[in-house]
């Protein structure tokens, strides 16, 4: 039995010097279909959270909890928020972008009044802070809409509410509505269609009759929107910006 005990003692001695693997910082994305991970049957539709997940080094894990068709109200009522709140740890991030479905009065199962919208966003922020996580507020990304060649506002009520809350709650803030409008304007009325889920009949087997969608993004559009968010992460000087993946330099 002595060799066994010597071996066991050796193992215990060696494991005492092994440093446990450091936990990765989690970046949670909560929101709607403009962010969410898409099924293969929806391709080439792409949520901006999909390319965003690949911008960071190995110390960061992006956890995309956004779901198609969700408003702040249904994200809570369908128990999508509570698992995030329970899992949060100190130093984690929560990117919060809602509005598309909250403002849809014709879809009563999703619609959220401005007052309740503000209350729900405030809940997300306060509960994240209770866990010593860092909430980031984003205005809803703009839909593609041009009037006389100019990209115009598509969230007249709910984007101002987020801007107001960011000031009131003293929360890091990304005005994605504003920056995405500027992006569409840069591309122009016609070329900006490339940023969205727009395919001609017979062009893709997932959409045999074609698709004209000015809300959801193509692969290109999702990557461009994700890059806008990343630029603001840098501008906000968040610690997260120190973990942006650096390109490998070929020698």
C-alpha positions in Angstrom: 0.0 0.0 0.0 3.0 2.3 0.6 3.6 3.0 -3.2 -0.1 4.0 -3.5 0.1 6.5 -0.7 3.4 7.9 -2.0 1.8 8.3 -5.4 -1.3 10.0 -3.9 0.8 12.3 -1.8 2.8 13.3 -4.9 -0.4 14.1 -6.9 -1.8 16.2 -4.1 1.6 18.0 -3.7 1.7 18.8 -7.5 -2.0 19.9 -7.7 -1.4 22.4 -4.9 0.7 24.4 -7.3 -1.7 24.4 -10.2 -3.4 27.7 -10.7 -7.1 27.4 -11.5 -8.0 28.7 -15.0 -9.2 32.3 -14.8 -12.9 32.7 -15.6 -13.6 34.5 -18.8 -15.4 37.8 -18.7 -18.9 37.4 -20.1 -20.5 39.9 -22.5 -24.2 39.3 -22.7 -26.3 40.6 -25.6 -30.0 41.0 -24.9 -32.4 42.3 -27.4 -34.4 41.4 -30.6 -33.9 39.9 -34.0 -31.5 42.6 -35.2 -28.9 41.1 -32.8 -29.9 37.4 -32.5 -28.2 34.3 -33.8 -30.0 33.1 -36.9 -31.0 29.6 -37.9 -29.6 28.2 -41.2 -33.1 28.4 -42.8 -33.0 32.3 -42.3 -29.6 32.8 -44.1 -28.4 35.2 -45.4 -30.2 37.1 -42.6 -27.6 37.8 -39.9 -27.9 39.5 -36.5 -25.2 41.9 -35.7 -24.4 40.0 -32.5 -23.0 37.1 -34.6 -19.9 38.9 -36.0 -19.6 40.9 -32.8 -18.7 37.7 -31.0 -15.5 37.3 -32.9 -14.0 40.7 -32.2 -12.5 39.8 -28.8 -9.5 37.8 -27.5 -9.7 34.5 -25.6 -10.4 36.2 -22.2 -13.9 37.3 -23.4 -16.9 35.2 -24.1 -19.8 36.8 -25.9 -23.2 35.2 -24.9 -25.9 36.2 -27.3 -29.3 35.9 -25.6 -31.2 38.1 -28.0 -34.3 36.5 -29.5 -36.4 37.2 -32.6 -39.6 39.2 -31.9 -38.9 40.1 -28.3 -39.7 43.3 -26.6 -38.5 44.3 -23.1 -41.8 43.1 -21.8 -41.7 39.6 -23.4 -38.0 39.2 -22.7 -39.0 39.4 -19.0 -42.3 37.6 -19.2 -40.8 34.6 -21.1 -38.1 34.2 -18.5 -35.3 35.2 -20.9 -33.9 37.9 -18.6 -33.8 36.1 -15.3 -31.2 33.4 -16.3 -28.9 36.3 -17.4 -29.4 38.2 -14.2 -28.8 35.0 -12.1 -25.6 34.2 -14.1 -24.0 37.7 -14.0 -20.8 38.1 -12.1 -18.6 41.1 -11.2 -17.0 42.6 -14.3 -19.4 41.1 -16.8 -21.2 43.3 -19.4 -24.8 43.4 -20.6 -25.5 45.1 -23.9 -29.2 46.1 -23.9 -30.9 47.0 -27.2 -34.6 46.9 -27.6 -37.3 49.0 -29.3 -38.3 47.4 -32.6 -40.9 45.2 -31.0 -41.8 47.4 -28.0 -43.0 50.1 -30.4 -45.2 47.7 -32.6 -48.7 48.7 -31.5 -50.2 46.4 -34.1 -48.6 43.4 -32.4 -50.3 43.5 -29.0 -48.4 40.5 -27.7 -45.2 42.5 -28.0 -46.1 46.1 -27.6 -44.8 47.9 -24.5 -45.9 51.4 -23.5 -43.1 54.0 -23.2 -43.6 54.1 -19.5 -43.2 50.3 -19.1 -40.3 50.3 -21.6 -38.5 52.8 -19.4 -39.3 50.7 -16.3 -38.0 47.5 -18.0 -34.8 49.0 -19.2 -34.2 50.5 -15.7 -34.8 47.0 -14.2 -32.1 45.5 -16.5 -29.7 48.2 -15.5 -30.3 48.0 -11.8 -30.3 44.2 -11.6 -27.0 44.1 -13.6 -25.4 46.6 -11.3 -26.6 44.6 -8.2 -24.4 41.8 -9.5 -21.5 44.3 -10.1 -21.9 43.8 -13.8 -21.7 46.7 -16.3 -24.8 47.5 -18.3 -24.5 49.3 -21.7 -27.6 51.0 -23.2 -28.0 51.1 -27.0 -30.7 52.8 -28.9 -32.5 50.4 -31.3 -30.6 50.1 -34.6 -32.3 52.1 -37.4 -34.4 50.6 -40.1 -33.5 51.5 -43.6 -35.8 54.4 -44.7 -35.0 57.2 -47.1 -36.9 60.3 -47.9 -35.7 62.4 -50.9 -32.3 60.6 -50.7 -31.9 61.2 -46.9 -31.8 58.4 -44.3 -34.4 59.3 -41.7 -35.4 58.5 -38.2 -37.4 55.3 -37.7 -37.6 55.1 -33.9 -39.0 58.6 -33.1 -40.4 57.6 -29.6 -38.2 54.8 -28.2 -34.7 56.0 -29.1 -35.2 59.3 -27.2 -36.3 57.2 -24.2 -33.0 55.3 -24.2 -31.0 58.6 -24.5 -32.9 60.0 -21.5 -32.4 56.8 -19.5 -28.7 56.7 -20.2 -28.4 60.2 -18.7 -30.7 59.5 -15.8 -29.1 56.2 -14.9 -25.5 57.4 -15.7 -25.0 54.4 -17.9 -22.5 53.9 -20.8 -24.4 54.6 -23.9 -24.2 53.8 -27.6 -26.5 55.7 -30.0 -26.7 52.9 -32.6 -29.8 54.5 -34.1 -27.9 57.6 -35.0 -24.7 55.9 -36.2 -26.6 53.3 -38.3 -28.5 56.1 -40.0 -25.2 57.7 -40.9 -23.9 54.4 -42.2 -26.9 54.0 -44.5 -26.5 57.6 -45.7 -22.8 56.9 -46.5 -23.8 53.9 -48.6 -26.7 55.8 -50.3 -30.3 55.0 -50.9 -29.6 52.2 -53.5 -26.4 50.7 -52.3 -27.5 50.5 -48.7 -29.9 47.7 -49.8 -26.8 45.5 -49.7 -26.7 45.9 -45.9 -30.2 44.3 -45.6 -32.0 41.0 -46.2 -32.9 41.8 -49.8 -32.8 39.0 -52.4 -34.4 38.7 -55.8 -36.8 35.8 -56.6 -34.8 32.7 -57.3 -31.6 34.2 -55.9 -31.5 32.1 -52.7 -33.2 28.8 -51.9 -34.3 30.1 -48.5 -36.3 32.8 -50.2 -37.6 31.3 -53.6 -40.0 34.2 -54.0 -37.4 36.8 -53.0 -37.3 39.1 -49.9 -37.4 42.8 -49.4 -36.6 43.5 -45.7 -35.4 46.9 -44.5 -35.1 45.8 -40.8 -32.9 42.7 -40.8 -29.4 42.6 -42.0 -27.3 40.7 -44.5 -23.9 39.3 -43.5 -22.3 42.5 -44.7 -24.8 44.7 -42.9 -24.5 42.8 -39.6 -20.7 43.1 -39.8 -20.9 46.8 -40.5 -23.3 47.4 -37.6 -21.1 45.3 -35.3 -18.2 47.4 -36.3 -20.2 50.5 -35.3 -20.8 49.0 -31.8 -17.1 48.1 -31.5 -16.0 51.7 -32.4 -18.2 53.0 -29.6 -16.8 50.4 -27.2 -13.4 51.9 -27.9 -14.8 55.5 -27.6 -16.3 54.7 -24.2 -12.9 53.6 -23.1 -14.4 50.5 -21.4 -12.0 47.9 -20.1 -13.5 45.6 -22.7 -11.7 47.7 -25.3 -8.4 46.3 -24.0 -9.5 42.8 -25.1 -10.3 43.5 -28.7 -8.5 40.9 -30.8 -5.3 42.2 -32.4 -4.3 41.1 -35.9 -1.5 38.7 -36.2 1.6 40.2 -37.7 3.2 38.0 -40.3 7.0 38.0 -40.3 
